[in-house]
């Protein structure tokens, strides 16, 4: 399938691919797209199971006649770049989208010319008491059918102290939509006797990534995600780490003006304004 996506900017300009967080969808980039599109061709998809991109519940039969539910997020993004005629892109990933950006770089290294990772998830980082407690509470709420409670939990957990009411409402709407899409797909798969849909993973070799990489860590982020950002910055050769003392886990929603300036500075690679 083709991921639902938006494109803005000059088709001949260098491409920037924006990959959303796992609690959001392509709308999380709304505030920064207009400025980026003055310099770049900006592509922002909804990954499957988020926003307007559905999850597969038997997209079509495989050779043995069974429904084909297998896909990777990296493969979907590479296919989208193919469809748009984009040879390579600078990839900006937030949270889970940062991990997907690393998977894309690993699986399709020629398609990524630069990485900007905002509070990324990363492989090989052990869970913490805080993250385990969050996972258990989210599972309890969803198991009890309390989707709104799970939405509130995510908003409270992932937005930092600088987030305003508009940011909280926007994140709630995106997380609610993700739950709707994912829970409906799970229910349809269960009714059909099929496995729950979801992406196959791509094993990421951080040491094997050889593109310019800029990593952001939020000082108010969960301990697990702070450790993820530091692992990526430590292991990707030449990676640069910036710790934002005001940020939680989703800085583009918390202070979009600051993140817009950071992205323009890093992506334009102007050494005089490279600091956030």
N, C-alpha and C positions, 0 to 999 in steps of 0.2 A: 504494500500500500504506500501511497504518498502521504507523508505527514502533512497535516494542515499547517499552514505557515503564512507569514506576512513577509513581504520584501519592500524595502524602502531605499531610496537613493539612486544614484547614477548606475545603470547596468555595467558601465565600463570601469567603475571605481573598484579598488581592492575590496574584497568581500570580508565581512565580519559576521560570524555565526554566533548567535546568542542562545545558550542552552539553559533552560530554566531549572529552578530548584524542584525537589521532589514534593514540596508542599504547595507548589504554584503551577503556573503555566505561562505561555508566552506574554501574557498581560503584565507580568512583573517588570518587563522592560519598557513599559509605556513612556515613562518620564524621560528616558535617556535616548530613545530612538531618534527623535527629531534632530538633536545635535549631532549624533553619530552619522546620520544619513546625509549631512552636508559634506562629509568627507569620504564616506564608505558606502558600499552596497550592503545594507543591513538585512540579514536573514534571521528570522526568529520562528522556529517551529514549536508546535506542541508535540512532545514525545507521546508515544502510545500510552493511553490510560490517563491522559491529562488534557484539560481544556476540550478542544474539539476533535482530537485524534482518538478514535476508539481502540479498544483492545481487541485482539483477534479471538473469536470464539468459533474456530473452524473457518479460516479464510478460504480454504479450498482443499481438495484431496491431495495427499502425497501419492507416491508411486504404489504404496500398499493400500491405498484407499482410505487411510485415516485422515482426519482433519489436520491441516498444517497450522500449528500454533507456534512454531519456532521462529524467533527473530532475535536480533540484537539491536540495541539502540545505536551502536556505532554503525552497523550496516544500514539502518534506516537513514542516518544522517548522511552517509556517503552516497546513498541512492538519491537523496534530496539534492545534494550538490551536483550530482550527475544530471538530474532533471533540469536544474537551473543553469547548466553549462558552466559551473564554477570549478576551476582546476584546483584551487586551494583557498583556504580562508584562515584568518585569525579567529580563534575560537575562544569565546568568553563563556565560562561555565560557573554557575552558582550552585553550591552545595552538592546534591546528587548530580546536578548538571556538570559540575566540575569533574566528578568521577567519570561521567559519560564522555566528557572531553578527553580525559586521559585514555579511555578505551578507544575512542576514535583515533587518537594519535598513535596508539599501539597497533591497532588493526589496519589502519590506512595512513601510514606515516606521511605519504606524499601529499595528503589532502590538507594538512595542518601546517601553517607557516609560523604560528605563534600561539601561545597559550596565556590567557589571563584567567586565573582561578580564584573566585571569590568564596572564601570559607569552604573549600572543597571537602567532600567525602573522599576517602582514600582506602585502598586495600591494605590488609595486614595490620591494622591498628586495633588493639583489643578494646572490647567494650568496657565501660566504666560503670560504677554504681549508679551514677546519674543517668546514663543512657539506658541502662537496664530498667531503672525505675520508670523512665518515660515510656519505653516500649511496653512494659507491663500495664501501665495505666491506659495507654491508648488501646491496647488489645482488650482490656476490661470494658472500656466504654463502648467500643465497637461491638464486642460480644453481647453487650446488654442492649444493643440497638440505639445507643445514645450518640448519634452522629454529631449533633450540635455540641455535645460535651467534648467529643474528640476534636472538633474544629477549634473550640476555645482552648483546649490544651495545647494544640499546635501553635496557635497565635501567641499565647502567653510564653511558650517555650522558645520560639524561634525569633521573635522580634525583640530588639534591644531597647534600651531606655529612651532613645531618641525617636522612636516610631510614634507618629501621631495617630489620631483616630481614623483618618483616611487610609493610612497604611494598614491599620488593623482590620478595617472593613474590607479592603482589597484582598488581603491575605486570606481572610475568612471566606470570601467568595471563591477564591481559587482553590483552597483546600476543600471546601464543601463540594465543588465541582469534581475534584479528583476522587473523593470518596464516592460520589454518585456513580461516576463512570466505572470505577474499579469494583465496587460492590455489586453493581448490576452485571458486570462481566463475570464475576465469580458465581453469581446466582445462575446465570444462563449456562455457564460451563457445568455447574453441579447438576442442573436439570437435564443436561444432555449427556451426563456421565463422562464428561471430559475433564482433563486436569485444569486447574486454575491457570488462566493465561498470565504470562509475564515474560520478560526478556531473558535470554541466555546471557550469562556473564562473559566478559572478555578478560582474560588474565593480563593484568597491567604490569609491565616491567618499567618501574620508574627510572632506573639507571639507564635504560635503553632509550629514553626520550631525549632527543637532541634538537629541540627547537627553543627559541627564547621563551622563557616561562616566568611569569610574574604571579606570585601567590599572595593573597590577602588573608589575614587572620583578624578576627574580631575579638577585642579584649573582653567583651561580655558574652562571648559564645560559650556553648557547652564545652566541658573539658574534652570530651571525645573529639569534637570537631576542631578544637584548637590543636590537639595532637595530630590530627589528620593534616592540617595545613602545614605544620612544622615538618612532618615526615616528607611530604611532597617537596617542600623547599630544601630539605636536607639531602634528598636522594636524586632529584632531577639535576643533572649536571648544569651548573651555572645559574640555577633558579634564584630569583630574588624574592625576598619575603618582606612584606610591609604589614605591621601590626597597627590597626586602626583603634585608637584608645577609646573611641566613642561607640564602636560598632558591636552589635550582636551578631546573629547568624546571617541576616539578610540585609546587608548595608544598602543595596540599591533601593530597597523600600524604605529604609530608615532615614537616609540622607541622600536622595537621588542627585541633588546638585553636586555634592562632593564626589559621588561615584562617577557621575558624568565627566567631571574634570579629570578624575583619575584615569578613566578609560581613554579619553582623548589624549592625555599626556603619554600614557604607555603605548597606545596603538600607533600614535604618530611618531613615537620614538624620538622625541625632542629632549636631548640630555639636560637642557636648562630647566625643564619643568617635569622631570620624571618622577619626582616625589609626590605623594598624594597631598 
